[in-house]
Amino acid sequence: MIIDKPGKGSFCATDLELILRTRGIRNLVLTGITTDVCVHTTMREANDRGFECVLLEDCTGATDLGNHLAALKMVKMQGGVFGAVATSTALLAALG
């Protein structure tokens, strides 16, 4: 499924939340670009809507490494206030 988003986050002015809820999806794995804008915005929007989120640090990227690292740090602050950060290897191990 492809979500054509008009803004930075994937939930704004899209049917993403309806699609996820209809399918009973409550946990999201976030990947893509850019870590510090689109991925981060989507993660925050998802958290506000009650979804549990994990951002895969090795499956995201930014135009600047410092921005990427700062975005990851923001997710990890305060015990993961709006999600968690993991690697793809850790996720695959947990699923296996």
Secondary structure, 3 states (H helix, E strand, C coil): CCCCCCCCCCCCCCCHHHHHHHCCCCEEEEEEECHHHHHHHHHHHHHHCCCEEEEEEEEEECCCHHHHHHHHHHHHHHHHCCCEEECHHHHHHHHC
